[in-house]
Structures are given as structure tokens and as C-alpha cells.
Amino acid sequence: MARNWRGRPQAYRAVSFHDSMALVKKLTCPLLFMTTPEDFFYPSFADVCALRPDGKVAIVGGENLPTLSDPRGVAAGIAKFLKGL
């Protein structure tokens, strides 16, 4: 956090102000929607998933960085998604 004090807010603003919903509608590839209930954007997760009901969903543990706090859950979610392709 101390090293990324400038970049982190920029990344959150980029995600917040980007029209992600329009992009999700345009994608034609298989999608994996992954989140954790502790993520900042979790309240809008169901809205994103509803845009593509064919997408696969994985809810993992951890906080905003589940790859660090729940690496096994993230790996299992990705593995299950890839096995279904």
C-alpha cells in the first residue's frame, strides 16, 4: 500500500468510470466472474453476472486481493472453470 499510494486510487477510478457493463455484453468468449464478499465492488457483482447468465461464477475467500489471501480458492475456481471449457 505504501509503495502504491498513487497507483491504487488511479486503478479504482479507472474501473469505476469505465463502462464495464457495455464491455461484458460485447464479449463472446467464455467468462469467469470471480469475487469475494469483502471486495469493494461486490455490491455490483450480481448486476455484472446478470448481463451474461452463461458466465461461470466463483465466490472465493479473502479480501480485495484474494490471490494473496485465498490462493487455493482462486486456483480451484479457475481450475473448475477451465475444466468446463
MODELLER restraints for C-alpha pairs under 7 A, 6 or more apart:
rsr = mdl.restraints
at = mdl.atoms
rsr.add(forms.Gaussian(group=physical.xy_distance, feature=features.Distance(at['CA:21:A'], at['CA:48:A']), mean=6.47, stdev=0.5))
rsr.add(forms.Gaussian(group=physical.xy_distance, feature=features.Distance(at['CA:25:A'], at['CA:51:A']), mean=6.33, stdev=0.5))
rsr.add(forms.Gaussian(group=physical.xy_distance, feature=features.Distance(at['CA:25:A'], at['CA:52:A']), mean=6.91, stdev=0.5))
rsr.add(forms.Gaussian(group=physical.xy_distance, feature=features.Distance(at['CA:30:A'], at['CA:55:A']), mean=6.48, stdev=0.5))
rsr.add(forms.Gaussian(group=physical.xy_distance, feature=features.Distance(at['CA:31:A'], at['CA:55:A']), mean=4.79, stdev=0.5))
rsr.add(forms.Gaussian(group=physical.xy_distance, feature=features.Distance(at['CA:31:A'], at['CA:56:A']), mean=6.19, stdev=0.5))
rsr.add(forms.Gaussian(group=physical.xy_distance, feature=features.Distance(at['CA:32:A'], at['CA:55:A']), mean=5.75, stdev=0.5))
rsr.add(forms.Gaussian(group=physical.xy_distance, feature=features.Distance(at['CA:32:A'], at['CA:56:A']), mean=4.80, stdev=0.5))
rsr.add(forms.Gaussian(group=physical.xy_distance, feature=features.Distance(at['CA:32:A'], at['CA:57:A']), mean=5.82, stdev=0.5))
rsr.add(forms.Gaussian(group=physical.xy_distance, feature=features.Distance(at['CA:32:A'], at['CA:81:A']), mean=6.74, stdev=0.5))
rsr.add(forms.Gaussian(group=physical.xy_distance, feature=features.Distance(at['CA:33:A'], at['CA:49:A']), mean=6.96, stdev=0.5))
rsr.add(forms.Gaussian(group=physical.xy_distance, feature=features.Distance(at['CA:33:A'], at['CA:55:A']), mean=6.78, stdev=0.5))
rsr.add(forms.Gaussian(group=physical.xy_distance, feature=features.Distance(at['CA:33:A'], at['CA:56:A']), mean=6.05, stdev=0.5))
rsr.add(forms.Gaussian(group=physical.xy_distance, feature=features.Distance(at['CA:33:A'], at['CA:57:A']), mean=4.80, stdev=0.5))
rsr.add(forms.Gaussian(group=physical.xy_distance, feature=features.Distance(at['CA:33:A'], at['CA:58:A']), mean=6.22, stdev=0.5))
rsr.add(forms.Gaussian(group=physical.xy_distance, feature=features.Distance(at['CA:34:A'], at['CA:57:A']), mean=5.87, stdev=0.5))
rsr.add(forms.Gaussian(group=physical.xy_distance, feature=features.Distance(at['CA:34:A'], at['CA:58:A']), mean=4.69, stdev=0.5))
rsr.add(forms.Gaussian(group=physical.xy_distance, feature=features.Distance(at['CA:34:A'], at['CA:59:A']), mean=5.79, stdev=0.5))
rsr.add(forms.Gaussian(group=physical.xy_distance, feature=features.Distance(at['CA:35:A'], at['CA:42:A']), mean=6.83, stdev=0.5))
rsr.add(forms.Gaussian(group=physical.xy_distance, feature=features.Distance(at['CA:35:A'], at['CA:58:A']), mean=6.63, stdev=0.5))
rsr.add(forms.Gaussian(group=physical.xy_distance, feature=features.Distance(at['CA:35:A'], at['CA:59:A']), mean=5.20, stdev=0.5))
rsr.add(forms.Gaussian(group=physical.xy_distance, feature=features.Distance(at['CA:35:A'], at['CA:60:A']), mean=6.11, stdev=0.5))
rsr.add(forms.Gaussian(group=physical.xy_distance, feature=features.Distance(at['CA:36:A'], at['CA:42:A']), mean=6.93, stdev=0.5))
rsr.add(forms.Gaussian(group=physical.xy_distance, feature=features.Distance(at['CA:36:A'], at['CA:59:A']), mean=5.44, stdev=0.5))
rsr.add(forms.Gaussian(group=physical.xy_distance, feature=features.Distance(at['CA:36:A'], at['CA:60:A']), mean=5.04, stdev=0.5))
rsr.add(forms.Gaussian(group=physical.xy_distance, feature=features.Distance(at['CA:36:A'], at['CA:61:A']), mean=5.55, stdev=0.5))
rsr.add(forms.Gaussian(group=physical.xy_distance, feature=features.Distance(at['CA:36:A'], at['CA:62:A']), mean=6.33, stdev=0.5))
rsr.add(forms.Gaussian(group=physical.xy_distance, feature=features.Distance(at['CA:36:A'], at['CA:63:A']), mean=6.36, stdev=0.5))
rsr.add(forms.Gaussian(group=physical.xy_distance, feature=features.Distance(at['CA:38:A'], at['CA:62:A']), mean=6.92, stdev=0.5))
rsr.add(forms.Gaussian(group=physical.xy_distance, feature=features.Distance(at['CA:38:A'], at['CA:63:A']), mean=4.82, stdev=0.5))
rsr.add(forms.Gaussian(group=physical.xy_distance, feature=features.Distance(at['CA:38:A'], at['CA:64:A']), mean=6.36, stdev=0.5))
rsr.add(forms.Gaussian(group=physical.xy_distance, feature=features.Distance(at['CA:39:A'], at['CA:63:A']), mean=5.74, stdev=0.5))
rsr.add(forms.Gaussian(group=physical.xy_distance, feature=features.Distance(at['CA:39:A'], at['CA:64:A']), mean=4.66, stdev=0.5))
rsr.add(forms.Gaussian(group=physical.xy_distance, feature=features.Distance(at['CA:40:A'], at['CA:64:A']), mean=6.82, stdev=0.5))
rsr.add(forms.Gaussian(group=physical.xy_distance, feature=features.Distance(at['CA:49:A'], at['CA:55:A']), mean=6.94, stdev=0.5))
rsr.add(forms.Gaussian(group=physical.xy_distance, feature=features.Distance(at['CA:56:A'], at['CA:81:A']), mean=6.85, stdev=0.5))
rsr.add(forms.Gaussian(group=physical.xy_distance, feature=features.Distance(at['CA:58:A'], at['CA:77:A']), mean=5.58, stdev=0.5))
rsr.add(forms.Gaussian(group=physical.xy_distance, feature=features.Distance(at['CA:60:A'], at['CA:73:A']), mean=5.44, stdev=0.5))
rsr.add(forms.Gaussian(group=physical.xy_distance, feature=features.Distance(at['CA:60:A'], at['CA:74:A']), mean=6.27, stdev=0.5))
rsr.add(forms.Gaussian(group=physical.xy_distance, feature=features.Distance(at['CA:61:A'], at['CA:70:A']), mean=5.53, stdev=0.5))
rsr.add(forms.Gaussian(group=physical.xy_distance, feature=features.Distance(at['CA:61:A'], at['CA:73:A']), mean=6.66, stdev=0.5))
rsr.add(forms.Gaussian(group=physical.xy_distance, feature=features.Distance(at['CA:62:A'], at['CA:69:A']), mean=4.85, stdev=0.5))
rsr.add(forms.Gaussian(group=physical.xy_distance, feature=features.Distance(at['CA:62:A'], at['CA:70:A']), mean=5.34, stdev=0.5))
rsr.add(forms.Gaussian(group=physical.xy_distance, feature=features.Distance(at['CA:63:A'], at['CA:69:A']), mean=6.82, stdev=0.5))
rsr.add(forms.Gaussian(group=physical.xy_distance, feature=features.Distance(at['CA:66:A'], at['CA:74:A']), mean=6.89, stdev=0.5))
rsr.add(forms.Gaussian(group=physical.xy_distance, feature=features.Distance(at['CA:67:A'], at['CA:74:A']), mean=6.15, stdev=0.5))
